């Protein structure tokens, strides 16, 4: 017998993953620029993991969620002085970008929590 609760949760997680994919199409370049500027190779690696999760016909929702968690952690761990330095050296509004992308990543992660 088919467990509709499990199926519904799986569909909701897949829907959350597709929402992340749409978000990346629109804002991925900006997130990539920011993560590259942060001098933390794990941030760029997490973004690569995120893109890799969409390399299959059906995205791996668990991998998408894990990569988003890593990206959120990396953004949250940035010291304001470091972001100010990056902004000055690279002419990039790193503080604003970090806040904006951090908020969006948190919203996207919320979709996974509501899917369980």
C-alpha positions as CSV (number, residue, x, y, z in Angstrom):
1,X,0.0,0.0,0.0
2,X,1.3,3.5,-0.9
3,X,2.0,5.8,2.0
4,X,0.6,9.1,0.9
5,X,2.2,11.0,3.8
6,X,5.6,10.0,2.7
7,X,4.8,10.7,-0.9
8,X,3.4,14.1,0.0
9,X,6.6,15.0,2.0
10,X,8.8,13.8,-0.9
11,X,6.9,15.9,-3.4
12,X,7.1,18.9,-1.1
13,X,10.8,18.5,-0.7
14,X,11.2,18.1,-4.5
15,X,9.1,21.3,-4.9
16,X,11.4,23.1,-2.5
17,X,14.4,21.9,-4.5
18,X,12.9,23.2,-7.7
19,X,12.3,26.5,-6.0
20,X,16.0,26.6,-5.2
21,X,16.9,25.9,-8.8
22,X,14.8,28.8,-10.0
23,X,16.4,31.0,-7.4
24,X,19.8,30.0,-8.6
25,X,18.9,30.8,-12.2
26,X,18.1,34.4,-11.2
27,X,20.6,35.1,-8.4
28,X,23.3,32.4,-8.6
29,X,25.8,34.7,-10.3
30,X,25.6,37.2,-7.5
31,X,25.9,34.4,-4.8
32,X,28.9,33.0,-6.7
33,X,30.6,36.4,-6.8
34,X,30.0,36.8,-3.0
35,X,31.2,33.4,-2.1
36,X,34.3,33.8,-4.2
37,X,35.1,37.1,-2.5
38,X,34.7,35.7,1.0
39,X,38.1,33.9,1.0
40,X,36.5,30.7,2.3
41,X,36.9,27.9,-0.2
42,X,34.2,25.9,1.5
43,X,31.6,28.5,0.4
44,X,32.4,28.1,-3.2
45,X,32.5,24.3,-2.7
46,X,29.1,24.3,-1.2
47,X,27.8,26.3,-4.2
48,X,29.3,23.7,-6.5
49,X,27.6,20.9,-4.4
50,X,24.4,22.8,-4.8
51,X,24.7,22.9,-8.6
52,X,25.8,19.3,-8.6
53,X,22.5,18.3,-6.8
54,X,20.7,19.5,-9.9
55,X,22.8,17.4,-12.3
56,X,20.3,14.6,-12.3
57,X,16.9,14.5,-14.0
58,X,15.4,14.7,-10.5
59,X,17.3,16.8,-8.1
60,X,18.6,15.3,-4.8
61,X,16.6,17.3,-2.3
62,X,18.8,16.1,0.6
63,X,21.9,17.4,-1.1
64,X,20.2,20.7,-2.0
65,X,19.2,21.2,1.6
66,X,22.7,20.2,2.9
67,X,24.4,22.6,0.5
68,X,22.0,25.4,1.5
69,X,22.8,24.8,5.2
70,X,26.5,25.1,4.5
71,X,26.1,28.3,2.5
72,X,23.9,29.8,5.3
73,X,26.5,28.9,7.9
74,X,29.3,30.4,5.8
75,X,27.4,33.6,5.3
76,X,26.5,33.8,9.0
77,X,30.1,33.3,10.1
78,X,31.4,36.4,8.3
79,X,32.7,39.1,10.5
80,X,31.6,42.6,9.7
81,X,35.2,43.8,9.5
82,X,35.9,41.1,6.9
83,X,32.9,42.2,4.8
84,X,34.0,45.8,5.0
85,X,37.5,44.9,3.9
86,X,36.0,42.9,0.9
87,X,33.8,45.8,0.0
88,X,36.7,48.2,0.0
89,X,39.1,46.0,-1.8
90,X,36.8,44.6,-4.4
91,X,34.2,47.4,-4.7
92,X,31.5,44.9,-3.8
93,X,28.7,45.7,-1.4
94,X,29.6,42.5,0.5
95,X,27.7,43.4,3.7
96,X,24.5,44.0,1.9
97,X,25.0,41.0,-0.4
98,X,25.7,38.8,2.6
99,X,22.5,39.9,4.4
100,X,20.4,39.6,1.3
101,X,21.6,36.2,0.2
102,X,21.6,35.0,3.8
103,X,17.9,35.9,4.2
104,X,17.0,34.3,0.8
105,X,18.9,31.1,1.7
106,X,17.1,31.0,5.1
107,X,13.8,31.4,3.3
108,X,14.6,28.5,0.9
109,X,15.7,26.3,3.8
110,X,12.3,27.0,5.5
111,X,10.6,25.4,2.6
112,X,12.4,22.1,3.4
113,X,11.4,22.3,7.0
114,X,7.8,22.8,6.1
115,X,8.0,19.8,3.7
116,X,8.8,17.3,6.5
